[in-house]
Amino acid sequence: MSKASGDIAFDRLMAGRRAHTQTVRDLTAATDATRSASSDGKAFGSGRTWLVAAAANIAIVLGVAFCVVLGPPLLECRHHPEIGFSAGDGFQGCARKATAERLDRLESQLRMMMLGSGR
């Protein structure tokens, strides 16, 4: 059997590990090069950077969803004056009615998906 070496000091071993700088893979270069991390050891810089990136991603998704849901009714009402509005109805009334119908249809589809998901 081998005997455990008593010559290695744990504190000296840990000090050697702490002396190495962290490296982060540089994805901007085509090679497999590495670069040193920022001086504070954070890969993303500021601690709030991830929060800003998450908020931007959520805003983009909500913006696209808003345009997909509300875009077609508004474009339809834009061409409605060529056909003619009802008495007392204008662009705003047409847009309000078409948007409400579109949102009601979306809500009913989501409700049916939720009810059918338990089967």
Disulfide bonds with the S-S distance in Angstrom:
Cys77-Cys94 2.16
